[in-house]
Every structure is written in C-alpha cells, then in structure tokens.
Amino acid sequence: MTSIEATEPLLQPSEPPPPRPPPRPSYGKIHAKSLPVNVYPSPPLIPHNPLSIFYIAFTYLYRLLAPPSSHPKILYHGYFSPETRSVHVTDETAIRALWESGFFGKGSLSRSEPSWLDREKKRKGLIANETSEEFTAQRRAERRRFKQERARKEREAIEEKLKEERRIHKNGHVAEPTARSRYEDLNGGPVDSLAKSMESLFEQQPLSPPVPPPIMLSLSDAADDKDTGKEDYVSQFPTGLATSDPSKPTEQDLEAEAAAIENQEHLQLNPSEAFFLVYALGILQIRAQKISAPLLPETLFTLFRRHSYFPPRECQDLQSDDPFLLQYVVYHHFRSLGWVVRPGIKFAVDWLLYLRGPVFSHAEFAIIVLPAYTHTYWRSTQELQKSTMKKESKSWWWLHCVNRVQSQVRKSLVICYVEVPPPRAVPVPAESKASVKEIDIGQVLKQYKVRELTLKRWTPNRERD
C-alpha cells in the first residue's frame, strides 16, 4: 500500500479574540431622577376604562391616610468653607445621591463627576471599568486623529493639483495662472511646509492604559533566575500586592486592597446650588463648621450674601444687587423650569443649561447674568443714575468676544436681565440672630424678575439659507 502524504498544512489553532472592553454604565438608570427627591405621580385616567377612576380614588385616599415621604430618611450634611466660599459634602452616600440625581456640585479632585476613587483603583489595577475622564480622553484622541487624517488628505489634494498643472504646462497648453502654479517645486515650497505643519500639529500617539509601577522579585528569586539564564522577572501585580510568589492575586486580595483605599475627594457645592438644596428642596443641612449645629435657611441666606463679595462684607453693607442674589434668582428660575444648571466658568459665562445632564449631551444654552435697574428708584437722583450706569454698562467688544466663544462651542448665548428692586424691598439684617430669623426669603425673591434675551452669531458659511 502506498501512503498519501497530505499536501495541505495542518490547521493552526486560531488566536482567541481580544477581550471586549467593559460596557459603559447605563446612565439612563443611574440618572433617572432629575432631582434628589422622590416623586409619586397620580395614576393616569383612561376614559374607556371605568376602573381607572376607582384606582385613582384608592391611590388618593391611601396617600391621604399614609402620605409617602419625598425626602430621604436621613438628611444630607455639609459644612461651609469660607476659604473656598463653597459647601463641602464628605459623606459618600450624599455625594452619589446629589450627583446622580440632578448633577449638583463637582468633585474636588475631578473635572466634574467625583471619580477620584475609581481612577485610583484603576491606576492600581483593582478595577477594569473606565471612568468619564478616560472616555473624554478617547473622544479627544479620535478627534485629533480625524484632523490629522483630514490634513493628510488636503495635502494629497494639493499635490495632485500641482502635478496636473505641471502636466498641462509640459504639453504646451497654457493654463490659467493660479497661486499654486507659481511654485516650481513642491518639496520645500510654502504649500508643502504649510501642509506638513498641519499634519504635525495634530500628531497624537494612541492612548495606552496606565501601567502600574513594576515590582521586582526578591533577591533570592532574582539570583535563581540569573543562574538558570532567565531574564529578570518583573511582576505586573498592583501596588501593594508584592510577593515572591509569581502567582496571580486572588479576588479577595483585590477587594481587600480596594476597600483599604481611603477616598480623599469631597463634593463642592457653590452657594446657589447649596441654597437651592436647603431652601427649595429641604434635603441638605449646612453647618458653619464640621461640629457646629445646622444653620437656618435665613442665616445661610445672609451668610452667602456676605461672602459673595471679596473680602466679605458686614450685614449693614449688603445691597439689593448682591452677586449671590442675582446668581441665585437665575439659578432658581431655570431649575424650576426643569433645566439642569451647571456653572459655566469654563466658557466665560455664569451658567450652562443642560436638557438632561452633562453625561447625555452638551449644554444647549450659555447664561450671562446682568442686573437691570428699571425701577424708578434708581433714576431718582443723579448719583444713583451714575452708579447704576457703571454696573449696567458692557462694551460691544466684550459682548462680541463672549458671543464668538459660544458660537465656536455650538451654544446659544442667553442674556438674563435681573430687575433689581429698591433697597427697601430687601431688608438688611442686623448682627442679632433674631433679626436674621425675621427675613422672609420668599417675599425677597418675589421682588426680582428675570428677562431673557437670546443672541445668535450669524456666520455666512454655515447659514447660507
């Protein structure tokens, strides 16, 4: 018998597919509530179903006899920091609740979301989930690569255009004089140097995950490896799990080290956010210090007004156009309309308006707060007229610069004019606590009115129609 040899090579086992990246969190479930309070809507009325009427009546009676609580069982706590003129919240439960339900505050060690602890765990190799900062870095890297590719294609288009003009010139045809055809050689010319500079401007290396610092083996193990001719073994274990045994750490070890990391980040609330949580929602208690008793809303109202100036003013020097009053009136106005309001210092404005939150989409509107002295009191004397004109006056160049910035970041600029009432409408508290308690915050806020004016910069290349 003759044996037939196989001519085809043996099939090699295919390489396992690369591991899939961890899925992104479900932001729709995490940020399902727009405010950190519980809402109990009434059941819908179905006209063609008479039983729905009995269900509505039963729900109404049940909630009338045993009304459910919209607030948490234990109120959240924070303390006022006069150095930063903000309110600090250190409890992790309160931090997650305030951020996930309404996007209040920002992390003291983060861009916005308090994610320092997750970044620290991932840096040490204890978790595999990606944080919001890493997603942002990836999007920016992709945007740079796109610009680099676009610059390369533009350079190739210029080269093809110049080659075509040379070919026409060699064949004896007279081409129309163009700016690019004046350059005899492409290499080293101004067009080539410009295209190369555009490519080098957007060069960016691909992002790589942070590698934990290596941990060497013990001296005895290193000597054994050297005697046997092996290379020095570098452990890839996370920091704090160094051991002479090269086996991988167990899940219990990783969980123990992750639990041992102390969270060094706190949530910072600006005065408008903090006062809205205290006065409008009633779910936050603020102390002057960590150990002192909670402050009353009237006391906080005066405290925030005083610290809206630098240096802080005394109670008798407060005015009806205090910066805190103007900022909070606009913040309360848009929060009551259902917008997610965030500070807009990054875009040179006072506030940013999000439809649902920063994790879902970019801000649609940028808010500038300006005082408006339309009351007859501010025109009663020449001194008052001069002082109010200085506060109201803004140069055309300032408005043009702010509007241009917002158009570049695809936001609509909204100027909010807050009509300032006369000083007699806003009582000035004395130093005594009794006078502070007598302040009716609701009556004070009713004296202010907000007028909105939307500005849009017209650009011919985008709005030809």
Secondary structure, DSSP 8 states (H G I E B T S, - for coil): -------S------------------HHHHT--SSSS---------TT-THHHHHHHHHHHHHHHS---SS-SS-EEEEEETTTTEEEE--HHHHHHHHHTT--SEETTSSSS--HHHHHHHHTTS-----HHHHHHHHHHHHHHHHHHHHHHHHHHHHHHHHHHHHHHHTT------SGGG-S-STTSHHHHHHHHHHHHT------------EE--HHHHHHHHHTT----EE---TT---SS-S---HHHHHHHHHHS-----EEE-HHHHHIIIIII--EEEESSSSS-B--HHHHHHHHHHTTSSS---GGG--TT-HHHHHHHHHHHHHHTT-EEEE-GGGTSSEEEESS-TTTS--SEEEEEEEE--SGGGGSSHHHHHHHHHHH---HHHHHHHHHHHHHTT-EEEEEEEE---GGGS----SSHHHHHT--HHHHHHT-EEEEEEE----TTT---
